[in-house]
Amino acid sequence: MTRYIIKWSEENSKPCDLPDDKPIYELIPSLVKECQLRETDEQQHPIRYALFDTSHNCLNQEISLAKNNQPPGATLYLANPKRRWFARVVTAPVKPPLLPLSGNLSIPAVVGLGLIVVIVILFTRMMTGSDGRFAASLPTLTIEPFVPNVTPSAVSTLAPPSTPIVPTPTKLSTLVPVLPTPTSLSPTLASKPTYLEIVSGVKPEYRSIKPELFFVGRTSFGAFLWQDSKLREKIPATEGYVVVSNGDQIEILARLGQVYQVRIHTNVLDPDDPKVIGAVGYLPAWIITDQDVPPTPTPKPRPSPTPKLRVVKVNENDSPDCISIQIRNINANGWLLRIDGYQLFARFDGGGNARLCGVPNHAFTFSILDNKGQAVPGGQGIPAKGRDIFIGEWR
């Protein structure tokens, strides 16, 4: 037994001693009762709970806590996978710095420096005279708003002025540079695959068609995702193999006749396993589409085995120089019990019982002969010693 901290809500948690060598699905029912959680939903359907680690990843319910790499004292979250009470952990992307430490300026920094240089040059031009000398006295600063004369029907085209504008010493106009409207610099998000399909042919009754295609667990059922188009090898996952179940979302990458190459996008059995989500492999087309399902093969009749006598020792309660045997399920009346290599015999009665005394005081073998003196199938060379009592069944 190993102590873990079980947390089933934001406010409730408690230490629990749990066996770390049993599958998790065997621990869930007792934990649900101990934490007094609901066992059915509003429609009286059973609620299936699961355990999650401290990163809120769902643990594999088919293996033990130790194989899930959960150390003693770890905090485990008990929740319904479809209605998790805890928040999912989301890591925000880190934005690169505008001024990297290497000394190379980024594009926004270069644009900002350029605008500062332009403003300094314009301000210097306004503060100097036509001969380039600084004005003796500062003129009155007057701000004149710029109102373009544009008619609604005219095409918005700004032509350069025919004569340059020269500021006078007595009146200055503030020049406001008109910057073009910036376009959206938001990065284009990766679009979802154009073709997703829902797996619909993972059904327990299909296991009889080709058992090696399917996975059967205590609490789950699914189809293996294979590594090659010949369906000979499986992709290893964190534990066991990548398994696709009914209702999973997959992307069709290639259609190879009766086999499809696919990529997994959602998976019910392992929703948080990074080796499952995004895994690429091959599936038979009929498992995905539930169309053109192969017929269930007719089992070949097995030949009936030849009946024979099966003898087992039950105890050593007879006399030191005697052995006893009873034969069932066949009429053994008149058969003989013979010690091999000795002229020692005993005949079976109508109840199938025989007892032979005077046997050797060491280990030996015996055989059982029918009414014709032939050894009965399964009744040859049976090892024994004094005190042994046997039962023989004809089957």
N, C-alpha and C positions, 0 to 999 in steps of 0.2 A: 504494500500500500504506500502511495506517495501523496503528500499533501499539496493541493492546488487551491487557488482562490477562484471561486465561481462567482461571476457577476451576471445578474439577470435583469438589471435595470440600472438607471443612473444612480439611484439611491441605495440599492440592495446588493450586497455581496457577502460571502461567508467562506471560510476555509472548509474544504472537504477532502477527506482521505479517499483516494481513488486508486484502483489497480491500474498500473500503467502498462500491463501486458495483455489487456483485453481490448477487443475492437470497441471503438467509441460508441457504435450503435447500441451495444449492450449496456452502456453507462447512462444513456440519455433518459430512459423511462424513470429510473430512480431519482435522477437529478430533477426531472420535471415535477415529480411528486414532492420531493424535499423542498423545492422552491415554490410550491403551491401555484404552478402555472396552469393555464387552461390547457386541457387536452383535446378539446374539439372547438371548431369555429361556430359561427352563427347557424350554419346549415348542418351542424352535428357531424361534420367531416373531421377525421382525426388530423391534428396539427403535427407536422413533422419538424422537430427541433434539431439544431446542430450546434456544434461548438466552434468558436472562432478564436484565433490567437490575438495577441496584443496589437497587431497591425490590421485587425479586423478581416483577416483572410480565413475562409472556411476551411476547417481541418477535414482531412479524409476520414470519413466515418467508418470505412471498412478496415482500418488498421488501428493500432494502439496509440496512446498518447506518446509513448517513448519513440515509436517509429515516426510520429509526426514531429519529432525533435522538440518536444515540450519539456523543459527542465523542471525539476521539483520547485514548488513555490510560484510557478508562473500563473499569471492571471488569465483565465479562460472566460469567454463571453458566451452565455447561453441565450439563443434567440431563434426565432422563426426566420429561415433564410429569405422568405418572401416579404416579411415585415420586420426588418431589423430595427431595433430601438436605438442603436448607437449610430453616430454619424460616420459616413465613410471618410477615410483619410484621403485628401486630395492635395497633392503637392503643386504649388503655383510655379509656373516657369520663371526662371531667373532672367531678367533683361540684361543684355550686355551693357557695360558702361559706355557713355558717350566719349570719354577720353581714356582710352586704354593706357595702362602703365608702361607699355613699350615705347611710348613717345609718338606714335603715329596718330594723327588727329582723325576723328570720325567725320563723316560727311556733314552731319548737322553742325559740328563745331566749326568746320571750314566755312559753311554758309553764314554762320553767325559772325565770324570774324570779318568776312567780306562786307556784310552790311554795316559793321562798325566803321570800317575804312571809308566806305562811300559817304556816310553821314559826316565824318570828320572832314573830308575833302569839300563837301558842299558847304559846311559851316565856315571853313577857311575862306572859300570864294566869296561868301556873303560879307565876311568881316574885313576884307581887303578892298582897296580901290582898283581902278582900271589899270594903274601903273604897278600893281602888285604890292604896294605899301599898305600897312595896317591903318585903318581909318583913325583920324585924330580923336574924333568923338563919336560915341555910339548913337546912331539915329534912333528915332522912335520905331518900335517894333509893332507892325500892324499885321494881323492875321486875316487873310482874305480866303474865305472858303471857296473851294473849287467846285463849280456847278457845271457839268458838261451839258452842252446844247445838243441834245440828241432827240430826234423825233421818234415816236413809237414805231413808225413804219420803216425808218432808215436802218440800214445795216450797220451794226456797231463796229465801225472801223476808225481808228484814231490815226490820223496822218501827222507826220512831224511838222512843226511850225516852219514857215518859210524863212523867218528871220530869227536869230537867237535872241533870247530874252536877257537883257543886261540890267542888273539891279542898280538903281540910282542911289547916291549917297544919302538922300534925305528920306527914302522910304524903302523898306525891305519887305519882301513877301516871303512868307515861310513856304518852302518847297516840301511837299509831302509826297514821297515816292509812292506810286501806285503799284503794289505787288500783285502778280497774278494769283487767282484763287487756287490754293493748293489742292492737288488731287489727293484721293484717298491713298494713304500709304499703308493701310492695314494689310497684313500678309494674307494671302488667299489660303483659306483652310482646306485641308485635304478632304475632298468630297467622298462620300460613302460609295462603296462599290455599286456599280450600275445594275448588277444582277445578284440578288440574294434569294435564296430558296429555303423554305422550311422543310426540315427532314420529317417525313411522315410514315416511313416504312419500318420503324424499329418496333416490332410487336413480338410479344413472347411466343405467339404461335408460329412465328417464322423461324424460331430456333431449330425446329425439326427439319427445315430445308437444308441448312448447312451450319451445324453447331459451331464450327470454328470461326464464323463471322461475328459471333455475338458474345457478350460478357454477361454473366449472371452473378449478382452479388446478393447479400442478405437483404439490402434495402434498395437495390437499383438494378436496372436492366438496360443494356445499350449495345451498340455495334462498334467493333474495333475500327479505327482509322489505320489503313495499311500504308506501308512506306513505298511500295512499288505497285505498278499497274497489274502485275501478276498476282497480287494479293497473297504474298508469301511471308512478308515480314511486317511487324507492328512497330509504331513509333513509341519509344519509351517515354513516359511522363514522369512526374515527380515520384509517384508510387504506382506501380502497375503499368497500364497502357492508356493512351488517349482513347477515350470512348465517347461516341456520339449517341445522343438519345433523342427520342421523339420530341419535336418542337424546337430543336436547336436551329439557329440561323447559320447558313454556310454560303460561301461564295463559290460559284462554279467557275473554275479556272480553265478546264479543258474537258471536252467530251470525247472519250476514247471508246466508242462503241457501247458496250455494256458496262463500262467502268468510267467513273467521273473522277477527275482531279479536283479537289475542293480545298477551301481554307475555312477554318472554324471562326465564327464571329461571336456567337453566344453558345454557352454550354451549361445545361442544367445541373449536371452531376459535379462539374468542377468549375464553378463560375469565376473563381479568383485565381486559378492556376495559370501562371504566365506561360507554361509549357503547353497548355491546352489551347488557350485563346490565341488564335493566329497560327496554330499548327496547320501544316499542309500535308495532305496525303490523298489516298484513293479509297473510294467506296463503290460497291456495286450500284448501278443506276436504280435498280428496283428498291433498294433500301431507302434511297432519297425520295423517289417519286411515288412509291407504292403502286407502280404500274408494271405490267408484264412480270408478275411475281412467278418464279419457277415453281413447278408443282412439288408437293411433298413426296419424296421418294417412298416407294412401297417397301417396307422392311421385308427382308428375305426370311422365310421360315427357318428357324434353327432346328437341326435334326435332334430328335430326342436322344439323350445320352443312354448308353447301354446300362441297364440296372446292374448293380453289384452290391456286395456286402461291405458295409463300412463299420469297422470294429474300433471301439474306444475303451480305455480302461477307466472305470468309475471310482474304484477304491482298492484297498489292500486289506480287507477284513476277513478273508478266508483263512483256513488253517495253513501253517507254514509249508506243508507238503501237498497242498491242493490248489487248483484254480477252478473258477466257475465262469460260465458265460450264458447269456440269454439272447436269443435271436428274435427280432420283431419284424413285422410287416411281410412275413412269408411263412409258409408251413414247413418247418424244419424237422418234422417228426421222422425219425429214422436216420438223420444225418449223423456223421461221426466227428468227434473231436479227437485229433491225433497229435501226439508230441513228435515233432520232426526228429528222425534218427533213432527213435525208440519204438518199441512195440507196445505202446501205451495208448489205449483207446477209451472213449466214453461215448455213449449214444444219447442223442437228443430225444426228449420225450415230446408228448403232444403239445406242451406249452412252450416249446422252443428252448428248454433248459437242459444244460449238461454240466456235470461236475466230475473232475478227474483228479484222483489222489495218487500219491506215490511218485510225484514229479521229481525231477532232479533238484538237488539243493543249490543249484547255480542258475544263471540266466539261460534261457532256451527259447525256441520258437515253436509255435504250433500252427496247424492248418485245420480247415473244416472241409470235410468231404460230403458230397451228396449221396443219394441212395444208389448211384451207379459207381461209387468209388472215385469220382472225379472231384478235383479241387474246385470249390465254389469261387466264382470271380470275386476278388477282393478278400478272400479268406485264406491266403497263403503266407507263410513265413511271418506270423505275427509275433513280435517279441513279448516275453513274459517271464515271470519268476513266481515262486511259491507265494501264496496269499492273494494273488491278483484276482479281481472280479471284473468281467468285461460285459459290455452290451454291444450286440451287432444289429445294425439296421439295414434292411434290404431296400435300396432306393437308387 
